[in-house]
Amino acid sequence: MSPHQGVNRRRFGLRAGVLTLLCLTLMCGCTAQFLYNRLNFLIPWYLGGHVSLDDAQEAELKSAISSLTAWHRGSQLSRYSAFMRSMADEVGQPVTRERIERAAQTMEGFWVDIIRELTPGAAHWLQSLSPAQVDELLHGFAEDDEETRDEECTASSEKQVERRMRGMTRAVKYWSGLLDDSQHALIAAAARDLRPTGCDWLESRALWRDQLKAALNAPGDAQARDTTVRALLLDPRPVWTEAYRSGFEANRSRIIDMMAALDATWSAEQRHAIQSRLRKLAADVDELVKP
């Protein structure tokens, strides 16, 4: 009998998309309340297309997602709004590179906290999959990577720099409004300096998928298997290639350098725009906490 015979054909998967949606609740302005209150419905749909689940697996995934969103609303959103208000107060005057580094670490810590909360349930859910479902899930992840290969890996260096420059410029303008020529030049220089890590990223993801498959299909002690799966979900960095690890760290440092250089150029109007954006987002996040 086919391993998928009799399963519910609605399709779900476990992807980093859950984090993307949670992030969007902080960034989508007036639609934040609408989106956040519907996360428990939207996430399964967004995660779909990778593995066919039976009714019990589907119910378990939905329950885990419901618990995650309740935890996130109850314990995390107020941290985000407090952080944004603190940054709004500080950005009224020039800030140091060290302060920007600490802010980056704080934001990275927010993601780590979500992943820590997500990991036990995700590991348990993944281990409920049959070998055929594991193959289906990981094949879907691999197909996603192949769809981005041209953009992330094989595109010419000129096209990659152009794409980075557009994305970085759009992101900075979201906060500051219009940029002057010197600010455009700082962004362009950073876009040129960033290392091309796309191929290394795809290789690292393939290695991670291989290790996850081996862990999920490993015979023997269930506790040892669970420990390995949780470690892979919690922190993929040990699986990264050295090329990707070094490129990632170099690029992170270069982006912070760019942010520090831009901060030294902000006009009073731009600082006010950044403050207003941060405070508006903080207010939107506070609205999400309300019943």
C-alpha positions as CSV (number, residue, x, y, z in Angstrom):
1,M,0.0,0.0,0.0
2,S,1.2,3.5,-0.8
3,P,2.5,5.3,2.3
4,H,0.2,8.2,1.6
5,Q,-2.9,6.1,1.0
6,G,-5.8,7.3,3.1
7,V,-4.1,10.5,4.4
8,N,-5.6,13.9,4.4
9,R,-4.4,15.5,1.1
10,R,-4.2,19.0,2.6
11,R,-0.5,19.4,2.9
12,F,1.6,20.8,5.7
13,G,5.3,21.2,6.4
14,L,7.7,22.5,9.0
15,R,9.7,25.4,7.6
16,A,11.3,28.6,8.7
17,G,8.2,30.3,7.4
18,V,6.7,30.3,10.9
19,L,9.4,32.8,11.9
20,T,8.7,34.8,8.8
21,L,5.1,35.2,9.6
22,L,5.9,36.1,13.2
23,C,8.3,38.7,12.0
24,L,5.6,40.1,9.7
25,T,3.4,40.8,12.7
26,L,6.0,43.3,13.8
27,M,6.5,44.9,10.4
28,C,3.2,45.1,8.6
29,G,1.8,48.2,10.2
30,C,-2.0,48.6,10.2
31,T,-2.6,45.0,9.1
32,A,-0.6,43.6,12.1
33,Q,-3.7,42.9,14.2
34,F,-5.5,41.1,11.4
35,L,-2.5,38.9,10.6
36,Y,-1.6,38.1,14.2
37,N,-5.0,37.0,15.2
38,R,-5.1,34.6,12.3
39,L,-1.7,33.1,12.6
40,N,-3.0,29.7,13.8
41,F,-4.9,29.5,10.6
42,L,-2.4,31.1,8.2
43,I,0.7,29.2,9.3
44,P,-0.5,25.7,8.3
45,W,-1.5,27.1,4.9
46,Y,1.8,28.9,4.5
47,L,3.8,25.9,5.5
48,G,1.9,23.7,3.1
49,G,3.2,21.9,0.0
50,H,5.9,19.8,1.5
51,V,4.4,16.7,3.2
52,S,1.1,14.9,3.3
53,L,-0.1,14.3,6.8
54,D,-2.7,12.1,8.4
55,D,-5.4,13.6,10.6
56,A,-3.4,13.0,13.9
57,Q,-0.3,14.6,12.5
58,E,-2.2,17.5,11.2
59,A,-3.9,18.0,14.5
60,E,-0.6,17.8,16.4
61,L,1.0,20.4,14.1
62,K,-1.9,22.8,14.6
63,S,-1.9,22.4,18.3
64,A,1.9,23.1,18.5
65,I,1.4,26.2,16.3
66,S,-1.5,27.4,18.5
67,S,0.7,27.0,21.6
68,L,3.6,28.8,20.0
69,T,1.5,31.8,19.0
70,A,-0.1,32.1,22.5
71,W,3.4,32.0,24.1
72,H,4.6,34.6,21.6
73,R,1.7,37.0,22.2
74,G,1.9,36.5,26.0
75,S,5.6,36.8,26.6
76,Q,7.5,38.2,23.7
77,L,5.6,41.1,22.0
78,S,6.0,43.5,24.9
79,R,9.8,42.9,24.7
80,Y,9.8,43.9,21.1
81,S,7.8,47.2,21.7
82,A,10.0,48.1,24.6
83,F,13.1,47.5,22.5
84,M,11.8,49.6,19.7
85,R,10.9,52.5,22.0
86,S,14.4,52.4,23.5
87,M,16.0,52.5,20.1
88,A,13.7,55.4,19.1
89,D,14.9,57.4,22.1
90,E,18.6,56.6,21.3
91,V,18.5,57.4,17.6
92,G,17.7,61.0,18.2
93,Q,21.4,61.4,18.6
94,P,24.3,59.7,16.8
95,V,25.0,56.2,18.1
96,T,28.2,54.2,18.2
97,R,29.0,51.1,16.2
98,E,29.1,49.2,19.5
99,R,25.6,50.2,20.3
100,I,24.4,49.1,16.8
101,E,26.2,45.7,17.4
102,R,24.4,45.3,20.8
103,A,21.0,46.1,19.1
104,A,21.7,43.5,16.4
105,Q,22.5,41.0,19.1
106,T,19.3,41.8,20.9
107,M,17.2,41.2,17.7
108,E,19.1,38.0,17.0
109,G,18.2,37.0,20.6
110,F,14.5,37.4,19.9
111,W,14.8,34.9,17.1
112,V,16.8,32.5,19.2
113,D,14.1,32.6,21.8
114,I,11.4,31.8,19.3
115,I,13.5,28.9,17.9
116,R,14.0,27.5,21.5
117,E,10.3,27.6,22.1
118,L,9.5,26.0,18.8
119,T,12.2,23.3,18.8
120,P,10.7,20.7,21.2
121,G,7.4,20.5,19.5
122,A,8.9,20.6,16.1
123,A,11.3,17.8,16.9
124,H,8.5,15.7,18.3
125,W,6.3,16.4,15.2
126,L,9.2,15.6,12.8
127,Q,9.8,12.3,14.5
128,S,6.1,11.3,13.9
129,L,6.8,11.3,10.2
130,S,7.3,8.0,8.3
131,P,10.5,7.6,6.3
132,A,8.5,8.2,3.2
133,Q,7.1,11.5,4.7
134,V,10.6,12.5,5.7
135,D,11.8,12.0,2.1
136,E,8.8,14.0,0.8
137,L,9.4,16.9,3.2
138,L,13.2,17.1,2.6
139,H,12.6,16.8,-1.2
140,G,10.3,19.8,-1.0
141,F,13.0,21.8,0.9
142,A,15.5,20.8,-1.8
143,E,13.2,21.9,-4.6
144,D,12.8,25.3,-2.8
145,D,16.5,25.7,-2.8
146,E,16.8,24.8,-6.5
147,E,14.3,27.5,-7.3
148,T,16.6,30.1,-5.8
149,R,19.8,28.7,-7.2
150,D,20.1,31.1,-10.1
151,E,19.4,34.2,-8.0
152,E,21.5,33.1,-5.0
153,C,24.3,31.3,-6.6
154,T,24.8,31.2,-10.4
155,A,23.8,34.8,-11.3
156,S,26.6,37.0,-12.4
157,S,28.4,39.0,-9.8
158,E,27.1,42.2,-11.4
159,K,23.5,41.0,-11.1
160,Q,24.0,39.9,-7.5
161,V,25.5,43.3,-6.5
162,E,22.6,45.0,-8.2
163,R,20.0,42.9,-6.4
164,R,21.7,43.5,-3.0
165,M,21.9,47.2,-3.7
166,R,18.2,47.5,-4.5
167,G,17.2,45.4,-1.5
168,M,19.5,47.3,0.9
169,T,18.4,50.7,-0.4
170,R,14.7,49.8,-0.1
171,A,15.3,48.6,3.5
172,V,17.1,51.8,4.6
173,K,14.6,54.0,2.9
174,Y,11.8,52.2,4.8
175,W,13.2,53.7,8.0
176,S,14.8,57.0,6.9
177,G,12.9,58.2,3.9
178,L,14.7,59.8,1.0
179,L,18.5,59.4,0.9
180,D,21.1,61.8,-0.4
181,D,23.9,60.9,-2.8
182,S,26.5,60.2,-0.1
183,Q,24.1,57.8,1.7
184,H,23.4,56.0,-1.6
185,A,27.1,55.7,-2.1
186,L,27.6,54.1,1.4
187,I,25.0,51.5,0.5
188,A,26.5,50.9,-2.9
189,A,29.9,50.4,-1.4
190,A,28.6,47.9,1.1
191,A,26.7,46.0,-1.6
192,R,29.9,45.6,-3.6
193,D,31.9,44.5,-0.5
194,L,29.6,41.8,0.6
195,R,30.9,38.3,-0.1
196,P,28.9,36.1,-2.5
197,T,27.7,33.4,-0.1
198,G,24.7,32.0,-2.1
199,C,26.4,28.8,-3.3
200,D,27.9,28.2,0.2
201,W,24.5,28.8,1.7
202,L,22.8,26.2,-0.6
203,E,25.6,23.7,0.2
204,S,25.2,24.2,3.9
205,R,21.5,23.7,3.6
206,A,22.0,20.5,1.7
207,L,24.3,19.2,4.4
208,W,21.8,20.1,7.1
209,R,19.0,18.2,5.3
210,D,21.3,15.1,5.0
211,Q,22.0,15.2,8.7
212,L,18.3,15.8,9.6
213,K,17.3,12.8,7.4
214,A,19.9,10.6,9.0
215,A,18.8,11.6,12.5
216,L,15.1,11.1,11.8
217,N,15.7,7.7,10.2
218,A,18.2,6.5,12.8
219,P,17.3,3.2,14.5
220,G,17.6,2.6,18.2
221,D,17.4,4.9,21.2
222,A,14.6,7.4,20.8
223,Q,16.1,9.8,23.3
224,A,19.4,10.0,21.4
225,R,17.5,10.6,18.2
226,D,15.4,13.3,19.8
227,T,18.5,15.0,21.2
228,T,20.1,15.0,17.7
229,V,17.0,16.4,16.0
230,R,16.6,19.1,18.5
231,A,20.3,20.2,18.1
232,L,19.9,20.4,14.3
233,L,16.8,22.5,14.7
234,L,18.1,24.7,17.4
235,D,21.4,25.7,15.8
236,P,22.3,24.7,12.3
237,R,25.7,26.5,12.4
238,P,27.8,23.4,13.2
239,V,26.6,22.1,9.8
240,W,27.6,25.2,7.9
241,T,30.6,24.9,5.6
242,E,33.6,27.0,6.6
243,A,33.2,29.1,3.5
244,Y,29.6,30.0,4.5
245,R,30.5,30.6,8.1
246,S,33.3,33.0,7.4
247,G,31.3,34.7,4.7
248,F,28.3,35.1,6.9
249,E,30.3,36.7,9.7
250,A,32.2,39.0,7.4
251,N,28.9,40.2,5.8
252,R,27.2,40.7,9.1
253,S,30.1,42.9,10.2
254,R,30.1,44.8,7.0
255,I,26.4,45.6,7.3
256,I,26.9,46.9,10.8
257,D,29.8,49.0,9.5
258,M,27.4,50.4,6.9
259,M,24.7,51.2,9.5
260,A,27.2,53.0,11.7
261,A,28.5,55.0,8.7
262,L,24.9,55.9,7.7
263,D,24.1,57.0,11.3
264,A,26.8,59.6,11.1
265,T,25.1,61.1,8.1
266,W,21.5,61.3,9.2
267,S,19.8,64.7,9.0
268,A,17.5,65.9,11.7
269,E,14.6,65.0,9.4
270,Q,15.8,61.5,8.8
271,R,16.4,60.9,12.5
272,H,12.8,62.0,13.2
273,A,11.5,59.7,10.5
274,I,13.4,56.7,12.0
275,Q,12.1,57.6,15.5
276,S,8.5,57.9,14.2
277,R,8.7,54.6,12.4
278,L,10.0,52.8,15.5
279,R,7.4,54.3,17.7
280,K,4.6,53.6,15.3
281,L,5.7,49.9,15.1
282,A,6.0,49.7,18.9
283,A,2.4,51.0,19.1
284,D,1.2,48.5,16.6
285,V,2.9,45.7,18.5
286,D,1.3,46.8,21.7
287,E,-2.1,46.5,20.0
288,L,-1.3,42.9,19.2
289,V,-1.1,42.1,22.9
290,K,-4.6,43.3,23.6
291,P,-7.3,40.6,23.7
